[in-house]
């Protein structure tokens, strides 16, 4: 019983009430890392998948930890309007949303992008190419179900170039979603051709994308940021994953990278403290405080148009 009490006290100090990172030592360093940070990849309720936190509470926890902004992501519906509501409920932190071009919004659908751009508040920033419904994802997962294609025969589909035109027109962010590494580069080339100002490779090293370092370097040359997501750094594969990420970042250069959490799944750490743990893990692997600052504050601020 005494050991159990000690464990509970330790957990309450490290995570805190409502997901606030507190305490000394490593926890204090994690808390410092979160001040002013921006997480461009937060999942929350309402959703059709089990989540650990709703959008309002995710914003409250981020604000309590001193973060500057979050982006709420949903694979199946717009979060631009949700961002407007959350901002009213949690003033003092910037909250953004977007649209993920899966089947539920019509797939590759420029009308969906136009709607998001016109949503009250103008807080819809991100346009993710298909994720869970992407052809690359469905084939990787060996599923037999409808999917959304972005290319055919080595060329982007006309509907994709129309979506990219809408992204450029409204100065939105082009995110590559779960497209293959090769498709991601095709999207970035077209984005650059059409004058898209901000682009990001969605969790480039994660399955089913698995970009190589040379491919990530090409993405950076095309003007895109490369996103690395921490997820649950304490899971069995966490240490090796953190090692791979840190090694790739050192080869790419922090100026081309963005760190985010991709958290909010039930059973995983809450987004804010989980993000702090990721930032601390990168520092522990030899990335400088200046590098982590750039990847968690300055680069995502540039991506979202924050000054």
Secondary structure, DSSP 8 states (H G I E B T S, - for coil): -HHHHHHHHHHHHHH-GGG----STHHHHHHHHHTT-EEEEEE-BSSSS-BSSBHHHHHHHHHHTT--EEEEE-SSS--HHHHHHHHHHSTTSEEEEEEE-SGGGTSS-HHHHHHHHHSGGG-EEEEE--STTBHHHHHHTT--S--B-SEETTEE-HHHHHHHHHHHHTT-EEE-TT--HHHHHHHHHHHHHTT--EEEETTTTSTTT---HHHHHHHHHTTEEEEEE---TTSTTHHHHHHHHHHHHHHH-GGGEEEE--B-BTTS--HHHHHHHHHHHHHHTT--HHHHHIIIIIHHHHHHT--
